[in-house]
Amino acid sequence: MPPTPELKAHTRRILRCLKQLYPDAACALHYDNPLQLLVATILSAQCTDVRVNKVTPALFALFPDVVSFAEAKPKELERAIQTTGFFRNKARNIIKCCQQIVERHQGHVPDNLEALVKLAGIGRKTANVILGNAFEVPGITVDTHLGRLSRRMGLSTHTNPVKVERDLMELVPRKDWTMFSHRMIHHGRRVCRARRPLCDQCALLKFCPRVGVAGQAPETE
């Protein structure tokens, strides 16, 4: 069912508040081109952006382009990314993904969702990060923070990221998708945490239907 006028108005209030709170929100990963963002986003799975940013300068010096990643020796790449966790699986995906980019896209990271999600290690979340930040194509990035906040703020009832994304696409203007994602993720990291959210410091508290009598949002989903 389409969202109600009340839910749309609720969403607009949240958007206005987020814009005031985080006017300069941006992708926390450091990159110089779409390929670097793609690799950094793969590395960020089950890892902090801070840790990824410590690894990528040396990584990109060692593997400066898509061909060098496609031809990388697995053990060498694994050593370079080991501190990001799950490094064997990440190395395998990065090598395969870059081989596919060379074979299917003449060495250029594709700029559309359909092509991106067909690459190894790339799901909708990663694809939307790449599209929104490297190509300025609006996309909603449903990570754990955005999913959690969407449920707490009454914007979605789903736990499935794809269903949350579809709910938000109905509520948030397309032009705002990328910045909305950045701002919600910033707020989730800084204030509306999974455990012990800082409700007493939250400028969005008045828009949060999940706040209980004690003024505290649930600590777990």
LINFEN-V330272 format. One record per pair of residues at least 24 apart in sequence whose ideal C-beta (glycine too) atoms are under 8 Angstrom apart, sorted by the first residue. I is the first residue (numbers start at 0). J is the second residue. D is the distance in Angstrom with one decimal. If there is no record, write none. Layout:
i=I j=J d=D
i=I j=J d=D
This chain:
i=1 j=169 d=6.7
i=2 j=166 d=7.8
i=2 j=169 d=5.3
i=2 j=170 d=5.6
i=6 j=153 d=7.4
i=6 j=154 d=7.6
i=6 j=170 d=6.7
i=7 j=170 d=6.3
i=9 j=152 d=7.9
i=9 j=153 d=6.7
i=9 j=154 d=7.8
i=9 j=206 d=6.7
i=10 j=154 d=6.3
i=10 j=170 d=4.3
i=10 j=171 d=6.4
i=12 j=206 d=5.7
i=13 j=152 d=6.1
i=13 j=154 d=7.6
i=13 j=203 d=6.5
i=13 j=206 d=5.3
i=14 j=171 d=6.8
i=14 j=175 d=6.4
i=14 j=179 d=6.6
i=16 j=202 d=5.9
i=16 j=203 d=5.6
i=16 j=206 d=6.9
i=17 j=179 d=7.0
i=17 j=182 d=4.0
i=17 j=183 d=6.8
i=17 j=186 d=6.8
i=17 j=203 d=7.5
i=18 j=178 d=7.8
i=18 j=182 d=7.1
i=19 j=202 d=7.9
i=20 j=182 d=7.1
i=20 j=186 d=6.9
i=20 j=202 d=5.8
i=20 j=203 d=7.9
i=21 j=181 d=7.2
i=21 j=182 d=4.4
i=21 j=185 d=4.9
i=21 j=186 d=7.0
i=24 j=178 d=6.5
i=24 j=181 d=3.9
i=24 j=182 d=4.7
i=24 j=184 d=7.9
i=24 j=185 d=4.9
i=25 j=132 d=7.9
i=25 j=181 d=6.0
i=26 j=128 d=6.9
i=26 j=131 d=8.0
i=26 j=132 d=4.6
i=26 j=181 d=6.8
i=27 j=52 d=7.7
i=28 j=52 d=6.6
i=28 j=55 d=7.9
i=28 j=128 d=7.9
i=29 j=55 d=6.3
i=29 j=56 d=7.8
i=30 j=55 d=7.5
i=30 j=132 d=8.0
i=30 j=133 d=7.5
i=31 j=59 d=7.8
i=32 j=133 d=7.3
i=33 j=107 d=8.0
i=33 j=108 d=4.0
i=33 j=110 d=7.7
i=33 j=129 d=6.2
i=33 j=133 d=3.9
i=33 j=134 d=6.9
i=34 j=64 d=7.2
i=34 j=65 d=5.5
i=34 j=68 d=7.7
i=34 j=97 d=7.8
i=34 j=100 d=7.8
i=34 j=108 d=5.5
i=35 j=59 d=5.8
i=36 j=128 d=7.0
i=36 j=129 d=5.7
i=36 j=132 d=6.1
i=36 j=133 d=4.9
i=37 j=96 d=7.2
i=37 j=108 d=5.6
i=37 j=121 d=7.4
i=37 j=125 d=7.4
i=37 j=129 d=5.6
i=37 j=133 d=7.9
i=38 j=68 d=7.0
i=38 j=93 d=5.8
i=40 j=125 d=4.7
i=40 j=128 d=5.0
i=40 j=129 d=6.6
i=41 j=89 d=5.8
i=41 j=92 d=5.8
i=41 j=93 d=5.8
i=41 j=96 d=7.3
i=41 j=120 d=5.0
i=41 j=121 d=7.6
i=41 j=125 d=6.6
i=42 j=80 d=6.0
i=42 j=83 d=4.6
i=42 j=89 d=6.0
i=43 j=83 d=7.8
i=44 j=85 d=6.9
i=44 j=89 d=7.2
i=45 j=84 d=5.4
i=45 j=85 d=5.8
i=46 j=83 d=4.5
i=46 j=84 d=5.2
i=46 j=85 d=8.0
i=50 j=82 d=6.4
i=50 j=83 d=6.1
i=51 j=83 d=6.0
i=53 j=82 d=7.6
i=54 j=79 d=7.2
i=54 j=80 d=6.0
i=54 j=82 d=6.1
i=54 j=83 d=5.8
i=64 j=106 d=7.8
i=65 j=97 d=5.0
i=65 j=100 d=5.4
i=65 j=101 d=6.0
i=65 j=106 d=5.0
i=65 j=108 d=7.8
i=66 j=97 d=7.7
i=66 j=101 d=6.3
i=66 j=106 d=6.8
i=68 j=93 d=5.9
i=68 j=94 d=6.5
i=68 j=97 d=3.9
i=69 j=94 d=6.5
i=69 j=97 d=4.0
i=69 j=98 d=4.5
i=69 j=100 d=7.5
i=69 j=101 d=5.1
i=89 j=120 d=7.4
i=91 j=119 d=7.8
i=92 j=119 d=4.9
i=92 j=120 d=2.9
i=93 j=120 d=6.8
i=95 j=119 d=3.8
i=95 j=120 d=7.3
i=96 j=120 d=5.3
i=96 j=121 d=6.5
i=108 j=133 d=7.2
i=110 j=134 d=4.5
i=110 j=136 d=6.6
i=111 j=136 d=7.6
i=112 j=138 d=7.4
i=123 j=160 d=7.1
i=123 j=161 d=6.3
i=123 j=164 d=6.7
i=124 j=160 d=6.5
i=127 j=164 d=7.9
i=127 j=176 d=8.0
i=127 j=180 d=7.4
i=131 j=176 d=6.9
i=131 j=177 d=3.5
i=131 j=180 d=6.9
i=132 j=177 d=7.0
i=135 j=177 d=7.8
i=137 j=173 d=5.1
i=137 j=174 d=6.2
i=137 j=175 d=7.6
i=137 j=176 d=4.0
i=137 j=177 d=5.4
i=138 j=176 d=5.7
i=138 j=177 d=6.0
i=138 j=180 d=7.4
i=139 j=164 d=5.1
i=139 j=167 d=5.1
i=139 j=168 d=6.3
i=139 j=171 d=7.1
i=139 j=176 d=4.7
i=139 j=177 d=7.9
i=139 j=179 d=6.9
i=139 j=180 d=5.5
i=140 j=177 d=7.8
i=140 j=180 d=4.2
i=140 j=184 d=7.2
i=141 j=167 d=7.5
i=141 j=180 d=7.9
i=142 j=184 d=6.3
i=143 j=187 d=7.8
i=143 j=193 d=7.3
i=144 j=183 d=6.6
i=144 j=184 d=4.7
i=144 j=186 d=7.8
i=144 j=187 d=2.9
i=144 j=188 d=6.2
i=144 j=191 d=7.9
i=145 j=180 d=6.0
i=145 j=183 d=4.8
i=145 j=184 d=5.8
i=145 j=187 d=6.8
i=147 j=187 d=6.2
i=147 j=191 d=7.2
i=147 j=193 d=6.0
i=147 j=220 d=6.0
i=148 j=183 d=5.1
i=148 j=186 d=6.5
i=148 j=187 d=5.1
i=148 j=191 d=5.4
i=149 j=183 d=7.5
i=150 j=209 d=7.5
i=150 j=220 d=6.7
i=151 j=191 d=6.6
i=151 j=207 d=6.0
i=151 j=209 d=4.4
i=151 j=216 d=5.6
i=151 j=217 d=7.7
i=152 j=203 d=7.1
i=152 j=206 d=6.2
i=152 j=207 d=5.7
i=152 j=208 d=7.2
i=152 j=209 d=7.4
i=153 j=207 d=7.8
i=153 j=208 d=4.4
i=153 j=209 d=7.3
i=158 j=220 d=7.3
i=191 j=216 d=7.2
i=193 j=218 d=7.5
i=193 j=219 d=7.2
i=193 j=220 d=7.2
i=194 j=218 d=4.8
i=194 j=219 d=6.9
